[in-house]
Amino acid sequence: IMGHRNIDIDAFGAALGLYRLAKTLGKDCYIASEPTGKSLGKFLDKLKSEDEYKDIILNEDEVNEIIGKNTLLIIVDTHKTSYVEFPELLDKIDRKIIIDHHRKASDCIENVLVSFHEVYASSTAELVTEIIQYSKEDITLNLIEAESLYGGIMVDTKNYKKYIAIGSLMMPNSLVGSFRKKDDDSFTCDIIMNDAKVDEAGFITCATTMFPDKAVIFIIDIKFM
């Protein structure tokens, strides 16, 4: 799975969601990326502190060592040949899928198996959450995977202030199960959408906990017009 240069939480969250889907299907899966900058610093430290994720982020040389004739490359959060993390991989891997929400550019990647390109979506994380929700397999996200998907939606909607689509409101609801307290140290997170009540001012107020262990609370107000 490959995102764009200077990868952000939307691209990385989408990659982690697809990683869990691939692992559920019994496939080997890696994320082709060399993250730079400080924007994902703490997130990556937390990710790499968990044994499962220590060896899944590969640089270009490491990716080249494992490419085979049946390798599938999934490109997330971009469709531009000039903006992917490792452009040379586009020529080395024949089987490609694109999942993106940005407006189509002139230098788009061609000859792909599938292009899930929805410009009305708030984020690529939203699209991947939708894929997971409608998968025939029962996909159980780990806490950090659900956090990163939710984080991608939050960041790309500016904390639900801009670029909000219907999926932006409904997809987080499907992440609830990943936050509930389980034996594997998952946490509880109540995201109220379908059963939310409208207050006297006409607002739905949703209190959600993105990082339950740190008690960070987001309040989302949605006005009925």
Residue frames as a rotation matrix with the C-alpha (Angstrom) as fourth column:
ILE 1
0.590 0.807 0.000 0.00
0.807 -0.590 0.000 0.00
0.000 0.000 -1.000 0.00
MET 2
-0.559 -0.828 0.048 1.48
0.829 -0.557 0.054 3.35
-0.018 0.070 0.997 -1.00
GLY 3
0.530 0.698 -0.482 0.38
0.680 -0.689 -0.250 6.89
-0.506 -0.195 -0.840 -0.26
HIS 4
0.802 -0.201 0.563 1.77
0.297 -0.684 -0.667 10.25
0.519 0.702 -0.488 -1.29
ARG 5
-0.330 -0.942 0.060 4.93
0.549 -0.243 -0.800 12.13
0.768 -0.231 0.597 -0.42
ASN 6
-0.873 -0.026 0.486 4.85
-0.354 -0.652 -0.670 13.79
0.334 -0.757 0.561 3.01
ILE 7
-0.427 0.741 -0.518 2.24
0.392 0.668 0.632 11.29
0.815 0.067 -0.576 4.07
ASP 8
-0.572 0.344 0.744 -0.50
-0.711 -0.660 -0.241 12.53
0.409 -0.667 0.623 6.40
ILE 9
-0.741 0.281 0.610 -2.92
-0.374 0.582 -0.722 10.83
-0.558 -0.763 -0.326 8.78
ASP 10
0.361 0.892 -0.273 -5.59
-0.762 0.113 -0.638 10.47
-0.538 0.438 0.720 6.08
ALA 11
0.297 -0.332 -0.895 -3.29
-0.765 0.479 -0.431 8.47
0.572 0.813 -0.112 3.82
PHE 12
-0.754 -0.656 -0.028 -1.75
-0.501 0.603 -0.621 6.52
0.425 -0.454 -0.783 6.69
GLY 13
-0.424 0.686 0.592 -5.10
-0.604 0.273 -0.749 5.79
-0.675 -0.675 0.298 8.30
ALA 14
0.568 0.616 -0.546 -6.42
-0.810 0.300 -0.504 4.54
-0.146 0.728 0.669 4.96
ALA 15
-0.097 -0.713 -0.694 -3.31
-0.681 0.556 -0.476 2.38
0.725 0.427 -0.540 4.58
LEU 16
-0.875 -0.237 0.422 -3.76
-0.482 0.501 -0.719 0.85
-0.041 -0.832 -0.553 8.03
GLY 17
0.047 0.965 0.259 -7.42
-0.721 0.212 -0.660 0.13
-0.691 -0.156 0.705 7.37
LEU 18
0.622 0.122 -0.773 -6.53
-0.730 0.447 -0.517 -1.67
0.283 0.886 0.368 4.15
TYR 19
-0.531 -0.841 -0.107 -3.71
-0.675 0.496 -0.546 -3.47
0.512 -0.217 -0.831 5.95
ARG 20
-0.595 0.359 0.719 -6.24
-0.546 0.475 -0.690 -4.96
-0.589 -0.803 -0.087 8.37
LEU 21
0.534 0.805 -0.260 -8.51
-0.722 0.274 -0.635 -5.93
-0.440 0.527 0.727 5.48
ALA 22
0.255 -0.531 -0.808 -5.64
-0.740 0.431 -0.517 -7.68
0.623 0.729 -0.283 3.70
LYS 23
-0.771 -0.583 0.256 -4.52
-0.598 0.524 -0.607 -9.51
0.219 -0.621 -0.753 6.84
THR 24
-0.140 0.819 0.557 -8.09
-0.656 0.345 -0.672 -10.65
-0.742 -0.459 0.488 7.48
LEU 25
0.772 0.414 -0.482 -8.06
-0.629 0.390 -0.672 -12.13
-0.090 0.822 0.562 3.97
GLY 26
0.744 -0.513 0.428 -4.82
0.258 0.812 0.524 -13.96
-0.617 -0.279 0.736 4.78
LYS 27
0.733 -0.468 0.494 -2.56
0.476 -0.164 -0.864 -11.81
0.485 0.868 0.102 2.60
ASP 28
-0.147 -0.841 -0.520 0.88
0.943 -0.278 0.182 -10.41
-0.298 -0.464 0.834 3.35
CYS 29
0.674 0.458 0.579 0.69
0.607 -0.790 -0.081 -6.64
0.420 0.407 -0.811 3.42
TYR 30
-0.251 -0.804 -0.538 3.13
0.921 -0.370 0.124 -3.77
-0.299 -0.465 0.833 3.78
ILE 31
0.860 0.450 -0.241 3.03
0.384 -0.881 -0.275 0.02
-0.336 0.144 -0.931 3.69
ALA 32
0.037 -0.850 0.526 5.52
0.978 -0.078 -0.196 1.62
0.208 0.521 0.828 1.29
SER 33
0.847 0.292 0.444 6.51
0.198 -0.949 0.245 4.88
0.493 -0.119 -0.862 2.93
GLU 34
-0.313 -0.885 -0.346 9.34
0.858 -0.106 -0.503 6.93
0.409 -0.454 0.792 4.35
PRO 35
0.698 0.715 -0.039 7.50
0.655 -0.615 0.440 9.34
0.290 -0.332 -0.897 6.66
THR 36
-0.525 -0.836 0.159 9.24
0.704 -0.532 -0.470 12.67
0.477 -0.135 0.868 7.23
GLY 37
-0.346 0.362 0.866 8.46
-0.301 -0.917 0.263 15.69
0.889 -0.170 0.426 9.36
LYS 38
-0.981 -0.094 0.167 6.83
-0.177 0.109 -0.978 15.90
0.074 -0.990 -0.124 12.77
SER 39
-0.321 0.946 0.041 3.13
-0.893 -0.317 0.319 15.69
0.315 0.066 0.947 11.88
LEU 40
0.628 0.552 -0.548 2.97
-0.393 0.833 0.389 11.92
0.672 -0.029 0.740 12.42
GLY 41
-0.336 -0.938 0.087 5.83
-0.564 0.127 -0.816 11.64
0.754 -0.323 -0.571 14.89
LYS 42
-0.545 0.156 0.824 3.92
-0.792 0.227 -0.566 10.59
-0.275 -0.961 0.000 18.01
PHE 43
0.581 0.812 -0.050 1.51
-0.763 0.522 -0.381 8.46
-0.283 0.260 0.923 16.02
LEU 44
0.488 -0.468 -0.736 4.37
-0.429 0.606 -0.670 6.53
0.760 0.643 0.095 14.36
ASP 45
-0.610 -0.698 0.375 6.14
-0.657 0.181 -0.731 6.08
0.443 -0.693 -0.569 17.70
LYS 46
-0.136 0.664 0.735 2.96
-0.814 0.347 -0.465 4.56
-0.564 -0.662 0.494 19.11
LEU 47
0.754 0.439 -0.488 2.48
-0.654 0.570 -0.498 2.40
0.060 0.694 0.717 16.02
LYS 48
0.174 -0.799 -0.576 6.02
-0.422 0.468 -0.777 1.04
0.890 0.378 -0.256 16.07
SER 49
-0.523 -0.333 0.785 5.78
-0.848 0.110 -0.518 0.29
0.086 -0.937 -0.340 19.77
GLU 50
0.426 0.719 0.549 3.30
-0.664 0.660 -0.351 -2.46
-0.615 -0.215 0.759 18.95
ASP 51
-0.330 -0.718 0.612 4.90
-0.164 0.683 0.712 -5.69
-0.930 0.135 -0.343 17.77
GLU 52
0.293 0.530 0.796 2.54
0.632 0.517 -0.577 -6.27
-0.717 0.672 -0.184 14.84
TYR 53
0.964 0.248 0.096 3.49
0.241 -0.661 -0.710 -3.03
-0.113 0.708 -0.697 13.11
LYS 54
0.415 -0.872 -0.261 7.26
-0.094 -0.327 0.940 -2.93
-0.905 -0.366 -0.218 13.67
ASP 55
-0.579 -0.759 0.297 8.15
0.122 0.280 0.952 -4.37
-0.806 0.588 -0.069 10.26
ILE 56
0.166 0.737 0.655 5.27
0.819 0.267 -0.508 -3.33
-0.549 0.621 -0.560 8.00
ILE 57
0.884 0.083 -0.461 6.58
-0.112 -0.918 -0.382 0.09
-0.454 0.389 -0.801 6.93
LEU 58
0.281 -0.770 0.573 9.10
0.789 0.526 0.319 -0.40
-0.547 0.362 0.755 4.12
ASN 59
0.032 -0.353 -0.935 11.36
-0.386 -0.868 0.314 1.99
-0.922 0.351 -0.164 2.23
GLU 60
0.569 0.283 -0.772 11.77
-0.804 -0.003 -0.594 1.76
-0.171 0.959 0.226 -1.53
ASP 61
-0.408 -0.800 -0.440 14.71
-0.833 0.524 -0.180 -0.66
0.374 0.293 -0.880 -1.44
GLU 62
-0.786 0.157 0.598 12.86
-0.316 0.730 -0.606 -2.98
-0.532 -0.666 -0.524 0.92
VAL 63
0.319 0.945 -0.073 9.78
-0.485 0.096 -0.869 -2.91
-0.814 0.312 0.489 -1.31
ASN 64
0.264 -0.287 -0.921 11.87
-0.951 0.079 -0.298 -3.79
0.158 0.955 -0.252 -4.37
GLU 65
-0.758 -0.642 0.114 13.10
-0.651 0.734 -0.195 -6.93
0.041 -0.222 -0.974 -2.58
ILE 66
-0.647 0.554 0.524 9.61
0.015 0.696 -0.718 -8.37
-0.762 -0.456 -0.459 -2.13
ILE 67
0.016 0.670 -0.742 7.94
-0.860 -0.370 -0.352 -7.43
-0.510 0.644 0.570 -5.44
GLY 68
-0.680 -0.167 0.714 6.68
0.127 0.932 0.339 -10.46
-0.722 0.322 -0.613 -7.34
LYS 69
-0.948 0.297 0.114 4.52
0.105 -0.046 0.993 -11.17
0.300 0.954 0.013 -10.38
ASN 70
-0.131 0.964 -0.232 1.40
0.759 0.248 0.603 -11.36
0.638 -0.097 -0.764 -8.19
THR 71
-0.713 -0.193 -0.674 2.08
0.635 -0.586 -0.504 -8.21
-0.298 -0.787 0.540 -6.19
LEU 72
0.264 0.827 0.497 -0.85
0.837 -0.452 0.307 -5.81
0.479 0.335 -0.812 -5.95
LEU 73
-0.838 -0.529 -0.129 -0.12
0.535 -0.754 -0.380 -2.13
0.104 -0.388 0.916 -5.36
ILE 74
0.333 0.942 -0.046 -2.89
0.919 -0.313 0.240 -0.08
0.212 -0.122 -0.970 -3.72
ILE 75
-0.742 -0.545 0.390 -2.38
0.490 -0.839 -0.239 3.68
0.457 0.014 0.889 -4.00
VAL 76
0.180 0.831 -0.526 -4.23
0.981 -0.115 0.154 5.76
0.068 -0.544 -0.836 -1.41
ASP 77
0.484 0.215 -0.848 -5.02
0.523 -0.848 0.084 9.47
-0.701 -0.485 -0.523 -1.11
THR 78
-0.146 -0.410 -0.900 -3.51
-0.573 -0.707 0.415 10.39
-0.806 0.577 -0.132 -4.48
HIS 79
0.654 0.301 0.694 -3.86
0.373 0.669 -0.642 9.42
-0.658 0.679 0.326 -8.13
LYS 80
0.880 -0.356 -0.315 -1.02
-0.475 -0.693 -0.542 11.54
-0.025 0.627 -0.779 -9.50
THR 81
0.743 -0.651 -0.157 2.11
0.519 0.707 -0.480 9.90
0.423 0.275 0.863 -10.88
SER 82
-0.022 -0.805 0.593 4.18
0.104 -0.591 -0.800 12.86
0.994 0.044 0.097 -9.69
TYR 83
0.045 0.141 0.989 2.95
-0.818 -0.563 0.117 12.72
0.574 -0.814 0.090 -6.11
VAL 84
0.885 0.251 -0.393 3.16
-0.033 0.874 0.486 9.08
0.465 -0.417 0.781 -5.03
GLU 85
0.783 -0.579 0.229 5.80
-0.329 -0.073 0.942 8.18
-0.528 -0.812 -0.247 -2.47
PHE 86
-0.315 -0.891 0.327 7.89
-0.117 0.378 0.918 6.01
-0.942 0.251 -0.224 -4.79
PRO 87
0.306 0.538 -0.785 7.05
-0.786 -0.323 -0.528 6.78
-0.538 0.778 0.324 -8.46
GLU 88
-0.511 -0.597 -0.618 9.25
-0.849 0.465 0.253 4.01
0.136 0.654 -0.744 -9.87
LEU 89
-0.766 0.272 0.583 7.01
-0.083 0.857 -0.508 1.39
-0.638 -0.437 -0.634 -8.28
LEU 90
0.229 0.912 -0.340 4.27
-0.519 -0.181 -0.835 2.34
-0.823 0.368 0.432 -10.72
ASP 91
0.265 -0.216 -0.940 6.32
-0.938 0.166 -0.303 0.83
0.222 0.962 -0.158 -13.57
LYS 92
-0.741 -0.668 -0.070 7.53
-0.621 0.720 -0.310 -2.16
0.258 -0.186 -0.948 -11.57
ILE 93
-0.756 0.563 0.333 4.12
0.144 0.640 -0.755 -3.37
-0.638 -0.523 -0.565 -10.40
ASP 94
-0.920 0.377 0.104 1.49
0.094 -0.044 0.995 -4.10
0.380 0.925 0.005 -13.07
ARG 95
-0.098 0.943 -0.318 -1.53
0.733 0.285 0.618 -4.71
0.674 -0.173 -0.719 -10.85
LYS 96
-0.962 -0.273 -0.002 -2.69
0.223 -0.781 -0.583 -1.44
0.157 -0.562 0.812 -9.29
ILE 97
0.121 0.985 -0.124 -5.72
0.919 -0.064 0.389 -0.06
0.375 -0.161 -0.913 -7.46
ILE 98
-0.804 -0.319 0.502 -6.41
0.161 -0.929 -0.332 3.60
0.572 -0.186 0.799 -6.67
ILE 99
0.211 0.833 -0.511 -8.49
0.946 -0.044 0.320 4.87
0.244 -0.551 -0.798 -3.74
ASP 100
-0.829 -0.555 -0.069 -8.68
0.559 -0.821 -0.113 8.66
0.006 -0.132 0.991 -3.64
HIS 101
0.202 0.934 -0.294 -10.97
0.899 -0.296 -0.323 11.64
-0.389 -0.199 -0.900 -3.03
HIS 102
-0.310 -0.391 -0.867 -9.12
0.082 -0.919 0.385 14.48
-0.947 0.048 0.317 -4.77
ARG 103
0.684 0.560 -0.468 -10.20
-0.355 -0.306 -0.883 16.07
-0.638 0.770 -0.010 -8.04
LYS 104
0.625 -0.412 0.664 -8.75
0.644 0.753 -0.139 14.29
-0.442 0.514 0.735 -11.04
ALA 105
0.275 -0.661 -0.698 -5.48
-0.364 -0.744 0.561 15.74
-0.890 0.100 -0.445 -12.32
SER 106
0.661 -0.031 -0.750 -3.86
-0.750 -0.011 -0.661 15.56
0.013 0.999 -0.031 -15.76
ASP 107
-0.307 -0.862 -0.403 -1.03
-0.774 0.473 -0.421 13.27
0.554 0.183 -0.812 -14.64
CYS 108
0.421 0.574 0.703 -3.28
-0.870 0.474 0.134 10.56
-0.256 -0.668 0.699 -13.28
ILE 109
-0.628 -0.605 0.490 -2.06
-0.503 0.796 0.337 6.98
-0.593 -0.035 -0.804 -12.95
GLU 110
0.116 0.653 -0.748 -3.31
-0.990 0.137 -0.034 4.90
0.080 0.745 0.662 -15.87
ASN 111
-0.070 -0.075 -0.995 -3.92
-0.415 0.909 -0.039 1.19
0.907 0.410 -0.095 -16.53
VAL 112
-0.744 -0.109 0.659 -5.31
-0.667 0.169 -0.725 0.34
-0.033 -0.980 -0.198 -13.10
LEU 113
-0.858 0.443 -0.259 -7.47
0.399 0.894 0.206 -2.62
0.323 0.074 -0.944 -12.17
VAL 114
0.248 0.925 -0.288 -9.85
0.933 -0.148 0.327 -0.57
0.260 -0.350 -0.900 -10.03
SER 115
-0.806 -0.395 0.440 -10.20
0.255 -0.904 -0.344 3.16
0.534 -0.165 0.829 -9.42
PHE 116
0.194 0.813 -0.550 -12.34
0.963 -0.051 0.264 4.04
0.186 -0.581 -0.793 -6.40
HIS 117
-0.840 -0.526 0.133 -12.21
0.527 -0.849 -0.035 7.79
0.131 0.041 0.991 -6.99
GLU 118
0.200 0.978 -0.057 -14.93
0.911 -0.164 0.380 9.72
0.362 -0.128 -0.923 -5.20
VAL 119
-0.635 -0.541 0.551 -14.43
0.395 -0.841 -0.371 13.48
0.664 -0.018 0.747 -5.09
TYR 120
0.153 0.772 0.617 -17.51
-0.360 -0.538 0.762 14.01
0.920 -0.339 0.196 -2.94
ALA 121
0.591 -0.047 -0.805 -15.97
0.658 0.605 0.448 12.05
0.466 -0.795 0.388 -0.06
SER 122
0.968 -0.200 0.154 -14.34
-0.252 -0.800 0.545 14.02
0.014 -0.566 -0.825 2.72
SER 123
0.087 -0.953 0.289 -11.26
-0.929 0.028 0.370 11.85
-0.361 -0.300 -0.883 2.88
THR 124
-0.200 -0.240 -0.950 -9.66
-0.618 0.784 -0.068 8.63
0.761 0.573 -0.305 1.75
ALA 125
-0.977 -0.120 0.175 -10.09
-0.212 0.504 -0.837 7.35
0.012 -0.855 -0.518 5.29
GLU 126
-0.191 0.979 0.073 -13.84
-0.729 -0.092 -0.678 7.73
-0.657 -0.183 0.731 4.82
LEU 127
0.285 0.278 -0.917 -13.71
-0.908 0.384 -0.166 5.65
0.306 0.880 0.362 1.62
VAL 128
-0.593 -0.578 -0.561 -11.65
-0.346 0.812 -0.471 2.90
0.727 -0.085 -0.681 3.25
THR 129
-0.823 0.381 0.421 -13.98
-0.390 0.161 -0.907 2.84
-0.413 -0.910 0.016 6.26
GLU 130
0.191 0.924 -0.332 -16.83
-0.905 0.035 -0.424 2.33
-0.380 0.382 0.842 3.81
ILE 131
-0.027 -0.292 -0.956 -14.98
-0.693 0.695 -0.193 -0.54
0.720 0.658 -0.221 2.12
ILE 132
-0.928 -0.372 -0.038 -14.43
-0.210 0.603 -0.770 -2.19
0.309 -0.706 -0.637 5.50
GLN 133
-0.514 0.802 0.304 -18.05
-0.633 -0.115 -0.766 -1.67
-0.580 -0.586 0.567 6.53
TYR 134
0.487 0.789 -0.374 -19.42
-0.819 0.265 -0.509 -3.38
-0.303 0.554 0.775 3.42
SER 135
-0.529 -0.742 -0.412 -16.81
-0.815 0.580 0.001 -6.15
0.238 0.336 -0.911 3.24
LYS 136
0.415 0.649 -0.638 -18.17
-0.442 0.756 0.482 -9.69
0.795 0.082 0.601 3.10
GLU 137
-0.184 -0.570 -0.801 -15.57
0.561 0.608 -0.562 -10.60
0.807 -0.553 0.208 5.71
ASP 138
0.879 0.406 -0.250 -15.92
0.413 -0.386 0.825 -9.64
0.238 -0.828 -0.507 9.37
ILE 139
-0.004 -0.919 0.395 -13.18
0.407 -0.362 -0.839 -7.03
0.914 0.157 0.375 9.73
THR 140
0.827 0.190 -0.529 -12.12
0.561 -0.220 0.798 -6.24
0.035 -0.957 -0.288 13.31
LEU 141
0.402 -0.676 0.617 -9.93
0.018 -0.668 -0.744 -3.17
0.916 0.310 -0.256 13.53
ASN 142
-0.138 -0.524 -0.840 -7.34
0.964 0.124 -0.236 -2.79
0.228 -0.842 0.488 16.25
LEU 143
0.479 0.398 -0.783 -7.60
0.690 -0.722 0.056 0.38
-0.543 -0.566 -0.620 18.31
ILE 144
-0.286 -0.674 -0.682 -4.82
0.076 -0.725 0.685 2.28
-0.955 0.144 0.258 16.55
GLU 145
-0.838 0.052 0.542 -6.25
0.543 0.171 0.822 1.36
-0.050 0.984 -0.172 13.14
ALA 146
0.187 0.979 0.082 -9.67
0.962 -0.199 0.189 2.74
0.201 0.043 -0.979 14.07
GLU 147
0.342 -0.152 -0.927 -8.06
0.488 -0.814 0.314 5.82
-0.803 -0.560 -0.204 15.62
SER 148
-0.672 -0.714 -0.197 -6.08
0.183 -0.417 0.890 6.54
-0.718 0.562 0.411 12.48
LEU 149
-0.561 0.570 0.600 -9.13
0.776 0.110 0.622 6.17
0.288 0.814 -0.503 10.21
TYR 150
0.515 0.778 -0.361 -11.16
0.856 -0.484 0.180 8.45
-0.034 -0.402 -0.915 12.44
GLY 151
0.050 -0.609 -0.792 -8.22
0.371 -0.725 0.581 10.86
-0.927 -0.323 0.189 12.62
GLY 152
-0.823 -0.364 0.436 -8.04
0.508 -0.128 0.852 11.00
-0.255 0.922 0.290 8.83
ILE 153
-0.022 0.906 0.423 -11.72
0.877 -0.186 0.444 11.98
0.480 0.381 -0.790 8.61
MET 154
0.588 0.248 -0.770 -11.35
0.705 -0.624 0.337 14.54
-0.397 -0.741 -0.542 11.40
VAL 155
-0.309 -0.820 -0.482 -8.29
0.369 -0.571 0.734 16.21
-0.876 0.049 0.479 9.86
ASP 156
-0.862 -0.080 0.500 -9.62
0.506 -0.135 0.852 16.38
0.000 0.988 0.157 6.31
THR 157
0.136 0.945 0.297 -12.94
0.781 -0.286 0.555 17.83
0.610 0.156 -0.777 7.48
LYS 158
-0.576 -0.432 0.694 -11.19
-0.065 -0.822 -0.566 20.33
0.815 -0.371 0.446 9.77
ASN 159
-0.971 0.226 -0.076 -12.91
0.135 0.259 -0.956 18.76
-0.197 -0.939 -0.282 12.79
TYR 160
-0.331 0.893 0.307 -16.19
0.934 0.355 -0.027 18.53
-0.133 0.278 -0.951 10.87
LYS 161
-0.035 0.279 -0.960 -16.20
0.170 -0.944 -0.281 22.18
-0.985 -0.173 -0.014 9.88
LYS 162
-0.019 -0.029 -0.999 -15.54
-0.889 -0.457 0.030 21.79
-0.458 0.889 -0.017 6.14
TYR 163
-0.499 -0.257 -0.828 -15.87
-0.784 0.541 0.305 19.28
0.370 0.801 -0.471 3.28
ILE 164
-0.636 0.321 0.702 -18.55
-0.406 0.634 -0.658 17.26
-0.656 -0.703 -0.273 5.08
ALA 165
-0.532 0.500 -0.683 -20.36
-0.601 0.345 0.721 14.60
0.596 0.794 0.117 3.06
ILE 166
0.547 0.813 0.200 -23.03
-0.744 0.362 0.561 12.17
0.384 -0.456 0.803 4.25
GLY 167
0.577 -0.400 -0.712 -20.35
0.308 0.914 -0.265 9.49
0.756 -0.066 0.651 4.55
SER 168
-0.476 -0.775 0.416 -18.33
-0.081 -0.433 -0.898 11.80
0.876 -0.461 0.144 6.79
LEU 169
-0.192 0.516 0.835 -21.20
-0.947 -0.320 -0.020 11.64
0.257 -0.795 0.550 9.28
MET 170
0.756 0.655 0.014 -22.12
-0.643 0.737 0.207 7.97
0.125 -0.166 0.978 8.96
MET 171
0.397 -0.631 -0.666 -18.77
-0.098 0.692 -0.715 6.22
0.912 0.349 0.214 8.52
PRO 172
-0.559 -0.640 0.526 -17.45
-0.608 -0.115 -0.786 6.98
0.564 -0.759 -0.325 12.04
ASN 173
0.274 0.761 0.589 -20.48
-0.958 0.268 0.098 5.14
-0.083 -0.591 0.802 13.38
SER 174
0.851 0.042 -0.524 -19.09
-0.221 0.933 -0.283 1.94
0.477 0.357 0.803 11.87
LEU 175
-0.150 -0.986 -0.079 -15.86
-0.175 0.105 -0.979 2.38
0.973 -0.133 -0.189 13.84
VAL 176
0.324 0.342 0.882 -17.62
-0.864 -0.274 0.423 2.17
0.386 -0.899 0.207 17.20
GLY 177
0.975 0.156 -0.160 -17.03
-0.094 0.937 0.336 -1.56
0.203 -0.313 0.928 17.63
SER 178
0.292 -0.947 -0.135 -13.29
0.462 0.264 -0.847 -1.08
0.837 0.185 0.515 17.44
PHE 179
-0.366 -0.433 0.824 -13.34
-0.404 -0.724 -0.559 1.22
0.838 -0.537 0.090 20.46
ARG 180
0.653 0.709 0.268 -15.38
-0.542 0.189 0.819 -0.96
0.529 -0.680 0.508 22.81
LYS 181
-0.045 -0.686 0.726 -13.64
-0.988 0.136 0.067 -2.47
-0.145 -0.715 -0.684 25.81
LYS 182
0.779 0.213 -0.590 -12.48
-0.374 0.913 -0.164 -6.01
0.504 0.348 0.790 25.07
ASP 183
0.876 -0.480 0.058 -9.99
0.262 0.572 0.777 -8.51
-0.406 -0.665 0.627 26.44
ASP 184
0.235 -0.822 0.519 -7.45
0.960 0.115 -0.254 -7.29
0.149 0.558 0.816 23.89
ASP 185
-0.347 -0.390 -0.853 -7.34
0.687 -0.725 0.052 -3.84
-0.638 -0.568 0.520 25.56
SER 186
-0.487 0.350 0.801 -9.61
0.572 -0.565 0.595 -2.11
0.660 0.747 0.075 23.08
PHE 187
-0.925 0.149 -0.350 -11.47
0.196 -0.601 -0.775 0.85
-0.326 -0.786 0.526 24.55
THR 188
-0.034 0.989 0.146 -15.04
0.926 0.087 -0.368 2.07
-0.377 0.122 -0.918 24.57
CYS 189
-0.931 -0.148 -0.332 -16.02
0.029 -0.941 0.336 4.96
-0.363 0.303 0.881 22.34
ASP 190
-0.086 0.977 0.196 -19.67
0.729 0.196 -0.656 5.90
-0.679 0.087 -0.729 21.91
ILE 191
-0.970 -0.134 -0.203 -20.24
-0.050 -0.706 0.706 7.60
-0.238 0.695 0.678 18.55
ILE 192
-0.249 0.966 0.073 -23.93
0.459 0.184 -0.869 8.49
-0.853 -0.183 -0.489 18.37
MET 193
-0.960 -0.027 -0.279 -25.31
-0.225 -0.520 0.824 9.05
-0.168 0.853 0.493 14.90
ASN 194
-0.679 0.720 -0.143 -28.41
0.230 0.393 0.890 7.02
0.697 0.572 -0.432 14.12
ASP 195
0.134 0.764 -0.632 -30.01
0.878 0.204 0.433 7.49
0.460 -0.613 -0.643 17.54
ALA 196
-0.839 -0.521 -0.156 -28.79
0.536 -0.742 -0.404 11.02
0.095 -0.422 0.901 18.23
LYS 197
0.185 0.921 -0.344 -31.30
0.940 -0.267 -0.210 13.48
-0.286 -0.284 -0.915 19.67
VAL 198
-0.248 -0.173 0.953 -31.91
0.584 -0.812 0.005 16.98
0.773 0.557 0.302 18.35
ASP 199
-0.606 -0.001 -0.795 -31.73
0.739 -0.369 -0.563 19.71
-0.293 -0.929 0.225 21.00
GLU 200
0.317 0.845 -0.430 -33.94
0.622 -0.528 -0.578 22.79
-0.715 -0.084 -0.694 21.16
ALA 201
0.070 -0.385 -0.920 -31.58
-0.441 -0.840 0.317 24.75
-0.895 0.383 -0.228 18.91
GLY 202
0.887 0.343 -0.308 -31.78
-0.424 0.343 -0.838 22.08
-0.182 0.874 0.450 16.20
PHE 203
0.010 -0.964 -0.265 -28.34
-0.950 0.073 -0.304 20.61
0.312 0.255 -0.915 16.80
ILE 204
0.896 0.003 -0.445 -27.21
0.107 0.969 0.223 17.03
0.432 -0.247 0.868 17.07
THR 205
0.372 -0.807 0.459 -24.43
-0.919 -0.391 0.056 16.89
0.134 -0.442 -0.887 19.63
CYS 206
0.858 -0.175 -0.483 -22.06
0.105 0.980 -0.168 13.94
0.503 0.093 0.859 19.38
ALA 207
0.495 -0.734 0.465 -19.40
-0.850 -0.297 0.435 13.48
-0.181 -0.611 -0.771 22.04
THR 208
0.914 -0.221 -0.340 -16.73
0.047 0.891 -0.452 11.08
0.403 0.397 0.825 20.84
THR 209
0.605 -0.767 0.213 -13.49
-0.426 -0.085 0.901 9.93
-0.673 -0.636 -0.378 22.37
MET 210
0.723 -0.377 -0.579 -10.75
-0.556 0.179 -0.812 9.52
0.410 0.909 -0.080 19.79
PHE 211
-0.323 -0.845 -0.426 -8.06
-0.143 0.488 -0.861 8.41
0.936 -0.217 -0.279 22.23
PRO 212
0.640 0.765 -0.066 -10.00
-0.046 0.124 0.991 6.95
0.767 -0.632 0.115 25.16
ASP 213
0.352 -0.564 -0.747 -6.87
0.890 0.448 0.081 6.19
0.289 -0.694 0.659 27.20
LYS 214
-0.770 -0.637 -0.019 -6.05
0.621 -0.743 -0.249 9.92
0.145 -0.204 0.968 27.15
ALA 215
-0.025 0.887 -0.462 -9.65
0.855 -0.220 -0.469 11.11
-0.518 -0.406 -0.753 27.49
VAL 216
-0.920 -0.218 -0.326 -9.49
0.003 -0.836 0.549 13.50
-0.392 0.504 0.770 24.54
ILE 217
-0.138 0.976 0.166 -13.04
0.646 0.216 -0.733 14.58
-0.751 0.006 -0.660 23.78
PHE 218
-0.991 -0.037 0.129 -14.36
0.126 -0.579 0.805 15.98
0.045 0.814 0.579 20.51
ILE 219
-0.230 0.957 -0.176 -17.76
0.291 -0.105 -0.951 17.68
-0.929 -0.270 -0.254 20.39
ILE 220
-0.950 -0.037 0.309 -19.44
0.311 -0.112 0.944 17.73
-0.001 0.993 0.118 17.00
ASP 221
-0.281 0.889 -0.361 -22.49
0.025 -0.369 -0.929 19.91
-0.959 -0.270 0.081 16.43
ILE 222
-0.895 0.072 0.441 -24.55
0.446 0.182 0.876 19.27
-0.017 0.981 -0.195 13.29
LYS 223
-0.621 0.662 -0.419 -27.24
-0.344 -0.711 -0.613 21.79
-0.704 -0.237 0.670 12.45
PHE 224
-0.349 0.633 0.692 -30.49
0.850 0.524 -0.050 20.65
-0.394 0.571 -0.721 10.78
MET 225
-0.961 0.003 -0.275 -31.45
-0.114 -0.915 0.388 23.26
-0.250 0.404 0.880 8.18
